[in-house]
Amino acid sequence: QIIGAGFGRTGTSSLKAAFEQLGFGPSYHMKEVFKNGDSHIQCWRDAAAGKPVNWETVFANYKSTTDFPASCFYKELMEAYPEAKVVLTIRDFDSWYKSASDTIYKAKSSTSGLIRYYHNSLRSMIDETIWEGVFHDRFEDKEYARQIFEAHIEEVKRHVPKERLLVYHVKEGWEPLCNFLNVPIPETEFPRLNDSKEFQKYISAMKTASLVVNTLAVAA
């Protein structure tokens, strides 16, 4: 019913929680890839390679999407779900780049030991869909990343019919989102999730877990 076209670290965890609170859940986020395992990982790798994907299988239990990797394929999802509305989450580039660098990009190397031990295909999927597929292995070049980030926003605005698109900053809260989706505004506060400090705690925990796993692997 709803396609999230915004990059990760543009408030996508908060948007997932908001969608679910508004009745558009479960909402598909990168976390769902981890939960669903090999079959979903392969679907996203196929998508990155330009192969056909059965989206009905991927999203059988979901009513909305947000975050990477789904946002990388918003055009394909629009074709598969022609009635779906599109929410493009945006953020100031400089704050987004710092946040992405300190969190999801840092996790690319910080969790490599654990991911490589359990799921080399998961790491490959993330690289193929995001760091290679979107940023062409040049994310560390800030100005190139800026061009990609800004071009994506403009491309979504051009591609999606205005009546199907909401360009949205999560700091705007419930009102524009609820008006766009034609649902009542909740009395509760808009969810604020997954800020950089919380994510860094997650990375630290993953580093520790990676060290333990690799130590056990060597000992074995």
Secondary structure, 3 states (H helix, E strand, C coil): CEEECCCCCCCHHHHHHHHHHCCCCCEECHHHHHHHCHHHHHHHHHHHCCCCCCHHHHCCCCCEECCCCHHHHHHHHHHHCCCCEEEEECCCHHHHHHHHHHCHHHHHHHCHHHHHHHCHHHHHHHHHHHHCCCCCCCCCCHHHHHHHHHHHHHHHHHHCCHHHEEEECHHHCHHHHHHHHCCCCCCCCCCCCCCHHHHHHHHHHHHHHHHHHHHHHHHC
